[in-house]
Amino acid sequence: MHGSLLLVEFGAVLLGLGLLGALAIRFQISPIPLYLLAGLAFGQGGLLPLGATEEFIATGAEIGVILLLFTLGLEYTAPELVGTLRTSAFGGLVDLVLNAAPGVLVALLLGWGPVAALVLGGVTYVTSSGIAAKVLSDLDWIGNRETPVVLSLLVMEDLAMALYLPILTAVLAGTGLIGGSVALAVAAGTVAVVLFVALRFGRAVEAFVDSPSQEVLLLKVLGLTVLVAGIAQSLQVSAAVGAFLVGIALSGPLAHNARELLSPLRDLFAAVFFVFFGLSTNPADLPPVIGLALLLAAVGMGTKFATGWLAARRAGIGRSGRARAGAALIPRGEFNIVIAGLAVAAGAHASLGPLAAAYVLILAIVAPLAARVVEPLLYRHRQAVPG
């Protein structure tokens, strides 16, 4: 009976996603906000909570984020990544200062203490790589000049998370300086090893993965990506970082073939990820913190837009590209919820969980819409201002 219920629920979820996707195409908007609202409606405390499929959907959501970041990694080679990171150090520092500061200041001003400030700073800092990747794909911005700037900032944030999460975990657990230093060393070493393999042994990896059979190629690429992501996550490094670096290790015709094979799977599991995020949020917890969440969201939109604008301007990109870069960085999502979840599990301030959920939900819904309207708004502004 449980198995049949799982099939019925999951089939209904997929059919519903298809109908929402068709609705989004009809009105020429991103389907992401619709997926999130659907998850909110059918999660705990929603209109019709799902039961049997929650664990299954959670696994699918993890795979969705992994595939989104893997296909982004396919767009660039390892030397391009290193070169971009070197030229984007200033933008990464600006990103950290502008976007972590609001969360830290709010927690301190409210008297929540330094641990809550460390948590909330992380929540407001990091962009959702999954939603940003989907926005870039949906709006066909992948080939634009500003996209490498956006991706370099996203990767720097993911790498920063690889260092931040072990430190946060140690602080929340009260393990002290030694425990935090060990966790940080493991995380940094893992990232360095994976990146070294991608840079030095990329061709060997390609030879191992490549196959004239599309079926074998699909299985090898998907298996390797999920395996490396899982190993990275078990070592307290982001699964997204591992998947992104696997994508970077593949290049040329192999990367093109892998992208073609995995695109349908990526779209399927990415949709599941956005639904799961909505499912994991209880609507009843949101009203008490909605005012503060709206304030933080408004500030977060401004600081992320400024980050993208400044980084793109530094790269010599025009006004339209700067605006697109700023809009692409606005969404928050997977990492933000992970950070808040760690704090809640450790018994940190009770308001952190609902506040983070409301904050992320607002920006996850608004960001794709903002990205779609940023160019028309900029065009209208140019028309209204002569010269």
Legacy VTK file of the C-alpha trace (Angstrom):
# vtk DataFile Version 3.0
C-alpha trace
ASCII
DATASET POLYDATA
POINTS 387 float
0.000 0.000 0.000
2.844 2.374 0.870
4.482 1.711 -2.509
1.309 2.457 -4.455
0.746 5.656 -2.451
4.309 6.759 -3.226
3.729 6.209 -6.943
0.416 8.081 -6.871
1.851 11.036 -4.951
5.026 11.271 -7.000
3.108 10.941 -10.250
0.770 13.730 -9.135
3.770 15.914 -8.232
5.371 15.413 -11.644
2.088 16.021 -13.494
1.523 19.155 -11.436
5.030 20.390 -12.264
4.326 19.823 -15.935
1.114 21.862 -15.754
2.873 24.660 -13.862
5.710 24.628 -16.391
3.187 24.954 -19.226
1.555 27.861 -17.384
4.928 29.560 -16.972
5.665 29.170 -20.694
2.260 30.613 -21.576
2.923 33.761 -19.542
6.658 33.823 -20.399
7.879 33.739 -16.812
10.306 31.478 -14.969
8.599 28.405 -13.464
10.689 28.596 -10.273
8.247 30.739 -8.217
5.363 28.467 -9.208
7.303 25.357 -8.165
8.144 26.932 -4.799
4.559 27.986 -4.104
3.311 24.515 -5.052
5.702 22.988 -2.534
4.534 25.447 0.118
0.893 24.514 -0.555
1.491 20.774 -0.235
4.090 20.688 2.534
3.678 20.445 6.296
0.906 22.823 7.343
-0.169 23.347 3.720
-3.442 22.604 1.980
-2.816 18.895 1.349
0.413 17.614 2.937
2.236 14.810 1.192
3.425 11.876 3.266
4.885 8.920 1.443
7.053 10.811 -1.024
8.847 13.341 1.181
12.039 11.292 1.648
12.053 10.309 -2.026
11.596 13.938 -3.109
14.375 15.031 -0.715
16.824 12.696 -2.469
15.659 13.938 -5.854
16.169 17.520 -4.694
19.808 16.805 -3.783
20.379 15.269 -7.204
18.786 18.338 -8.789
21.280 20.735 -7.208
24.169 18.430 -8.120
23.133 18.257 -11.787
22.548 22.000 -12.007
26.066 22.729 -10.785
27.608 19.939 -12.865
26.141 21.293 -16.105
27.356 24.774 -15.151
30.855 23.360 -14.669
30.731 21.897 -18.182
30.654 25.438 -19.580
34.243 26.154 -18.476
37.620 24.443 -18.357
39.837 24.275 -15.267
42.322 26.921 -16.554
39.403 29.265 -17.278
38.099 28.771 -13.738
41.463 29.498 -12.114
41.970 32.566 -14.302
38.495 33.871 -13.522
38.915 33.329 -9.785
42.192 35.221 -9.805
40.594 38.199 -11.519
37.488 38.093 -9.298
39.093 38.195 -5.852
38.011 41.807 -5.379
34.439 40.995 -6.356
34.412 38.059 -3.962
35.558 40.274 -1.092
32.910 42.875 -1.931
30.319 40.096 -2.060
31.286 38.849 1.397
31.329 42.265 3.059
28.143 43.651 1.487
25.994 40.564 1.928
27.126 38.997 5.222
27.030 42.337 7.068
23.202 42.785 7.087
22.620 39.410 8.760
25.383 39.937 11.317
24.160 43.430 12.198
20.498 42.412 12.545
21.332 39.506 14.873
23.552 41.714 17.044
21.055 44.602 17.143
18.291 42.211 18.204
20.519 40.850 20.979
20.628 37.298 19.608
24.355 36.937 20.320
27.507 36.251 18.276
26.611 32.648 17.349
23.277 33.729 15.862
25.137 36.562 14.101
27.526 34.039 12.537
24.536 31.986 11.371
22.460 34.862 10.003
25.489 36.371 8.280
25.893 33.127 6.347
22.191 33.069 5.504
22.242 36.556 3.993
25.622 36.102 2.283
25.378 33.160 -0.061
23.448 33.125 -3.346
21.513 30.020 -4.363
23.701 28.429 -7.033
20.814 26.168 -8.015
18.290 28.940 -8.625
20.896 31.237 -10.205
21.915 28.455 -12.602
18.275 27.872 -13.528
17.725 31.598 -14.112
20.801 31.806 -16.374
19.550 28.808 -18.348
15.896 29.901 -18.564
16.768 33.400 -19.796
19.472 32.130 -22.169
22.183 34.184 -20.438
24.762 31.374 -20.364
26.682 32.738 -23.359
26.677 36.386 -22.210
29.881 38.236 -21.335
28.849 38.783 -17.727
28.096 35.105 -17.049
31.733 34.140 -16.256
31.738 36.952 -13.666
28.545 35.608 -12.102
29.844 32.037 -12.122
33.159 33.027 -10.585
31.326 34.750 -7.716
29.076 31.710 -7.253
32.058 29.369 -7.171
33.893 31.613 -4.701
30.815 31.558 -2.487
30.637 27.764 -2.694
34.315 27.500 -1.834
33.776 29.951 1.026
30.976 27.670 2.244
33.442 24.773 2.199
35.435 26.717 4.807
32.513 28.348 6.630
30.371 25.262 7.279
33.033 23.326 9.236
33.726 26.410 11.347
30.002 26.963 11.977
29.488 23.302 12.869
32.371 23.434 15.345
31.046 26.657 16.929
27.518 25.258 17.245
28.845 22.025 18.751
31.101 23.923 21.150
34.172 21.890 20.137
36.468 24.872 20.437
39.421 26.109 18.400
41.130 22.728 17.855
38.002 20.967 16.604
37.180 23.867 14.281
40.741 23.958 12.916
40.694 20.226 12.108
37.345 20.503 10.327
38.584 23.514 8.360
41.793 21.724 7.330
39.855 18.683 6.072
37.512 20.878 4.049
40.283 22.988 2.505
42.349 19.904 1.682
39.430 18.198 -0.033
38.707 21.212 -2.242
42.406 21.500 -3.137
42.665 17.807 -4.094
39.571 17.844 -6.287
40.664 21.045 -8.023
44.202 19.655 -8.530
42.781 16.525 -10.181
40.563 18.661 -12.419
43.559 20.804 -13.485
46.237 18.144 -13.912
44.360 14.966 -14.804
41.349 16.291 -16.701
42.256 14.327 -19.849
42.643 11.095 -17.889
39.216 11.655 -16.353
37.766 12.265 -19.822
39.359 9.063 -21.175
37.893 7.108 -18.272
34.396 8.538 -18.746
34.161 8.685 -22.551
32.282 5.970 -24.460
30.798 5.579 -27.963
27.597 4.343 -26.309
25.290 7.095 -25.068
23.862 4.749 -22.450
27.294 3.931 -21.023
28.363 7.588 -21.176
25.241 8.673 -19.315
25.773 6.095 -16.579
29.466 6.931 -16.187
28.999 10.697 -16.093
26.019 10.595 -13.743
27.652 8.025 -11.488
30.961 9.905 -11.268
29.247 13.227 -10.585
27.011 11.915 -7.808
29.877 9.862 -6.321
32.274 12.833 -6.113
29.490 15.075 -4.788
28.690 12.545 -2.080
32.326 12.134 -1.078
32.756 15.920 -0.943
29.676 16.292 1.237
30.791 13.519 3.599
34.017 15.465 4.130
32.054 18.603 5.076
32.550 20.131 1.625
29.603 21.216 -0.491
28.251 18.551 -2.836
27.687 21.416 -5.272
31.414 22.239 -5.262
32.280 18.608 -6.023
29.771 18.418 -8.876
30.927 21.743 -10.316
34.551 20.620 -10.333
33.670 17.331 -12.043
32.015 19.357 -14.784
35.123 21.498 -15.129
37.277 18.371 -15.516
35.358 17.471 -18.678
35.766 19.565 -21.817
35.498 19.529 -25.592
33.125 17.134 -27.417
32.718 15.020 -24.282
31.357 17.998 -22.353
28.918 18.749 -25.186
27.673 15.141 -25.283
27.333 14.984 -21.501
25.359 18.234 -21.481
22.957 16.942 -24.126
22.400 13.670 -22.290
21.942 15.149 -18.826
19.851 18.238 -19.657
16.471 16.424 -19.395
17.483 14.807 -16.087
18.770 18.145 -14.817
15.481 19.881 -15.611
13.455 17.109 -13.956
15.418 16.976 -10.709
15.863 20.759 -10.564
12.083 21.125 -10.561
11.906 18.545 -7.763
14.471 20.564 -5.782
12.379 23.730 -5.884
9.232 21.840 -4.874
11.073 20.206 -1.977
12.207 23.578 -0.690
8.574 24.669 -0.525
7.548 21.363 1.070
10.092 21.823 3.866
8.604 25.176 4.922
5.605 25.308 7.276
3.434 28.325 6.352
2.336 28.749 9.995
5.901 29.638 11.053
6.242 32.526 8.622
3.862 35.334 9.807
5.722 36.241 13.048
8.964 36.914 11.183
7.645 38.130 7.843
8.297 41.826 8.536
11.947 41.272 9.420
12.307 38.861 6.504
10.942 41.447 4.065
13.362 44.060 5.392
16.339 41.703 5.075
15.157 40.611 1.626
14.948 44.210 0.401
18.453 44.919 1.692
19.690 41.609 0.259
18.355 42.429 -3.196
20.169 45.752 -3.135
23.492 44.399 -1.885
23.550 41.464 -4.325
22.623 43.717 -7.232
25.421 46.078 -6.215
27.843 43.138 -5.995
27.061 41.954 -9.522
27.085 45.496 -10.929
30.482 46.329 -9.415
32.084 43.013 -10.388
30.809 43.255 -13.973
31.902 46.893 -14.264
35.365 45.927 -13.067
35.423 43.340 -15.895
34.631 46.057 -18.464
31.042 44.991 -19.112
28.328 47.444 -20.176
25.315 48.588 -18.199
22.934 45.876 -19.428
25.435 43.146 -18.550
26.038 44.690 -15.122
22.294 44.718 -14.443
21.928 41.096 -15.548
24.855 40.083 -13.324
23.307 41.827 -10.318
19.886 40.274 -10.910
21.321 36.767 -11.337
22.938 36.921 -7.879
19.775 37.840 -5.942
18.217 34.419 -5.202
18.920 32.546 -1.970
18.165 28.857 -1.486
19.905 25.590 -0.661
22.956 26.734 1.360
20.903 29.264 3.309
18.496 26.577 4.476
21.373 24.216 5.321
22.954 26.911 7.500
19.699 27.650 9.303
19.027 23.916 9.711
22.364 23.401 11.444
21.570 26.239 13.839
18.090 24.930 14.626
19.397 21.392 15.212
22.000 22.775 17.615
19.350 24.647 19.604
20.358 28.156 18.539
17.887 31.045 18.599
14.332 29.840 17.925
13.562 32.537 15.344
16.491 31.696 13.088
14.739 28.839 11.278
11.477 30.592 10.341
13.303 33.845 9.536
15.701 32.082 7.183
12.834 30.190 5.536
10.784 33.345 4.967
13.831 35.287 3.759
14.849 32.598 1.281
11.304 32.017 0.054
10.809 35.720 -0.652
14.057 36.023 -2.611
13.638 32.679 -4.356
10.270 33.860 -5.686
11.175 37.487 -6.408
14.633 36.889 -7.924
13.584 35.059 -11.122
10.923 37.709 -11.735
13.451 40.496 -11.114
15.895 38.886 -13.542
13.236 38.797 -16.247
12.247 42.476 -15.901
15.689 44.015 -15.317
16.486 44.553 -19.009
13.094 46.070 -19.947
13.348 48.417 -16.961
16.855 49.467 -17.952
15.696 50.037 -21.525
12.782 52.215 -20.366
15.144 54.218 -18.179
17.412 54.875 -21.155
14.425 56.000 -23.226
13.264 58.333 -20.448
16.688 59.957 -19.998
17.814 61.733 -23.170
21.456 61.381 -24.164
LINES 1 388
387 0 1 2 3 4 5 6 7 8 9 10 11 12 13 14 15 16 17 18 19 20 21 22 23 24 25 26 27 28 29 30 31 32 33 34 35 36 37 38 39 40 41 42 43 44 45 46 47 48 49 50 51 52 53 54 55 56 57 58 59 60 61 62 63 64 65 66 67 68 69 70 71 72 73 74 75 76 77 78 79 80 81 82 83 84 85 86 87 88 89 90 91 92 93 94 95 96 97 98 99 100 101 102 103 104 105 106 107 108 109 110 111 112 113 114 115 116 117 118 119 120 121 122 123 124 125 126 127 128 129 130 131 132 133 134 135 136 137 138 139 140 141 142 143 144 145 146 147 148 149 150 151 152 153 154 155 156 157 158 159 160 161 162 163 164 165 166 167 168 169 170 171 172 173 174 175 176 177 178 179 180 181 182 183 184 185 186 187 188 189 190 191 192 193 194 195 196 197 198 199 200 201 202 203 204 205 206 207 208 209 210 211 212 213 214 215 216 217 218 219 220 221 222 223 224 225 226 227 228 229 230 231 232 233 234 235 236 237 238 239 240 241 242 243 244 245 246 247 248 249 250 251 252 253 254 255 256 257 258 259 260 261 262 263 264 265 266 267 268 269 270 271 272 273 274 275 276 277 278 279 280 281 282 283 284 285 286 287 288 289 290 291 292 293 294 295 296 297 298 299 300 301 302 303 304 305 306 307 308 309 310 311 312 313 314 315 316 317 318 319 320 321 322 323 324 325 326 327 328 329 330 331 332 333 334 335 336 337 338 339 340 341 342 343 344 345 346 347 348 349 350 351 352 353 354 355 356 357 358 359 360 361 362 363 364 365 366 367 368 369 370 371 372 373 374 375 376 377 378 379 380 381 382 383 384 385 386
